[in-house]
Each structure stands twice: as structure tokens, then as C-alpha cells.
Amino acid sequence: PAPAAIPPAAAPVPAAPPGPPPVVAATAAPVVSMATAQTGAQTAHYLQAGLFKDPINAVTMREQLSGMGILNVWLKNELRNGISVSRVLIGPFADENTLSSVRKRLSEVQLPALPVIE
């Protein structure tokens, strides 16, 4: 009888490729946040310019905003309903007038933004 065949050794499983690099904020000095009148607590007011499943799209949006001269853009990665998303935030804003001015400017170039408090 022929000797039994020896099964080949299992090939090592390659490590999963690293995920995208962490997203960091564009360089800009933070702005003092507005105070909440009812509680007196400090809150930060932002405009949310986008929410993306693909972080590359968030980076692209940040670059587009930078090209418009908007440098205080932050990318915030978080889980929503178990799905990883990247939010594009502009701010914080020191006052409502500045927030409204930037929001209007974005609207004029078809980039809607929602005011949010962080």
C-alpha cells in the first residue's frame, strides 16, 4: 500500500490591512464658544457640513472647505446605529452672527450645513 498523503501545511493568514489613518483637524486656533443663556454652561456651536460613511469623502469635503478659506474644520469619527461615520464640523463659533454668515456662504455654493451643539 502507498503511504498516506500528508496534507500541506496551512498557509499563514496575512494580517488585515491597516484601516485609514486617523482623521485630524485642520490647523486653526479654536474660537471661544458661546455661553448657553439658561444654564450658564459653555457649549460649542458648530455647523455640520457633512456626514459620510467613507472617511475619504469627509477629507475631500474638508479640502473643499479649505479651498474656500474655511480652516476651522474638524472631522469627528463616531458610531451611529453600529455604523462608523465621519462628521465634518466647522467651528466652534464665538457668536451666532459668525455662524449665520458662514452658513449663508455655504448655502450660496450649494453646500447646506446644519447648526449643531457639541
WOWOJO-V288457 format. One line per field, one symbol per residue. psi: psi as a letter, one per 20 degrees, with the letter a starting at -180 (. if undefined). A space follows every 10 residues. Layout:
psi: ???
This chain:
psi: qqqqqpqqqp qqpqqqqqaq qqprqqpqpq qprqqpghii qpqpprpoiq oqhohhhggg gghghhhjjo impppoprpo kjppqpqopp aqqhrhgggh gggggghhkk nqqppqp.
